[in-house]
Amino acid sequence: MADNQQPVVTRFAPSPTGYLHIGGARTALFNWLYARGRGGKFLLRIEDTDRARHNEAAVEAILDGLKWLGLDWDGDPVSQYEQAARHAEIANQLLTEGKAYRCYLTPDELSAARDKARENNIRFESPWRDADPSTAPDAPYAVRFKAPREGETIVEDAVQGRVAFPNTALDDLIILRSDGAPTYNLAVVVDDHDMGVTHVIRGDDHLNNAARQTQIYQALGWSLPVFAHIPLIHGSDGAKLSKRHGALGVEAYRDDGYLPEGLFNYLLRLGWGHGDEEIIPYEKAKQLFDLKGINKAPARLDLDKLNHVNAHYVAALSDEAFLRWAAPFLEKAGVDLNAENRARLERSAAFLKTRCATLADVVPASEFLFLTRPLTVEGKAAKPLRKEGATEILNDLNQALEDEAVWASPEALDETLQAFAASKNVGFGVVGPPARAALTAGRPSPGLGEVLYGLGRVESRARLGDQAG
């Protein structure tokens, strides 16, 4: 519940100028968790007032990114642009109440006035603030908010604490442009109020906006929402996140093979914590998440940690789900998932998924399954095959693997291999290397029993026979 015991209502309000940025995804996640964990509503608003930069495809990309991440919203997304008449209504209300004024400064006059204010180290103020309305020209005008000149504006922030802004640093911002278009700070206040938003959880780059918005809330006599400004995500080097730090859009992480559960869990822990818990799935996250756990310091994007978390969720997939998620990556890599190859993949799923930090890792991890006979074994990989007695070992091992009964499981095959080495009076180091070379041609591979089980009896024995000559 909010402080006033109203049901919690949060919102995510992206600008549709690109993809769902990883920072925006985390903001959406925090808003979603806070609302869902308290039986509240999570709303979506598209801040599309900048029509020159508006991109409908970007809107769809944002919606798709949220859906993929598992973040559902209540009702239809709200278009800020479509609320322009309501924003203008409130601007004119403030004008009527003397809390805003018409400013007739031309662009050149405005630039000169701002330069003069900077030179004198004072707050810029339009000369039209206190002008006699009867002196107003018949000319275009903007509507400016009449900000208080003295004192401070206080933002009580659930993350940053009490933040005081001297009013001398907050000039009279334009709330309605000369063409009648509303500006950001007015539109946000009106939309949040009309949508019943109780908690505004967003990046701390909006903290200064919170001061201006607080002034507008107070001028209108509206209740303030709870503000919670989250430190931004930085790169691993501590610098502000940029393209050079890696993939920035949610869809890029998806395409790189991350599971939605993995990215969700990682973003949750990126700037928020609950003791030492690292693996926190959706339902538990909804129970645990609160604003007190958000750190004040910027979080750092760490791909190694992301891989570690994602690996947990890949390993936890059922074999069937793993195959479903992994298949597109294999097909993209050119693997023909015909009946035989799919059967090998199904037999190998249980041990392949534990070797994958991302779904894309299935390609190198499973390469040994799909090699074309006869295998070409070269370089260091071929050394075990050249050792004295290697051919005899492979021939005899092939015979030992003839019985179908030993193919019941990877464990049964491992026992057979150990028994074979013992029967030969040699260590497993004599048997394993040439067998692995013959079966995988040096490709990355799991335990030898798993290799055999994944390939199956027919393919395994054929590969051993090829190299035994």
Secondary structure, 3 states (H helix, E strand, C coil): CCCCCCCCEEEECCCCCCCCEHHHHHHHHHHHHHHHCCCCEEEEEECCCCCCCCCHHHHHHHHHHHHHHCCCCCCCCEECHHHHHHHHHHHHHHHHCCCEEEECCCHHHHHHHHHHHHHCCCCCCCCCCCCCHHHCCCCCCEEEECCCCCCEEEEEECCCEEEEEEHHHCCCCEEECCCCCECHHHHHHHHHHHCCCCEEEEEHHHHHHHHHHHHHHHHHCCCCCEEEEECCEECCCCCECCHHHCCCEHHHHHHCCCCHHHHHHHHHCCCECCCCCCCCCHHHHHHHCCHHHECCCCEECCHHHHHHHHHHHHHHCCHHHHHHHHHHHHHHCCCCCCHHHHHHHHHHHHHHHHHCCCHHHHHHHHHHHHCCCCCCCCHHHHHHHHCCCHHHHHHHHHHHCCCHHHHCCHHHHHHHHHHHHHHCCCCHHHHHHHHHHHHHCCCCCCCHHHHHHHHCHHHHHHHHHHHHC
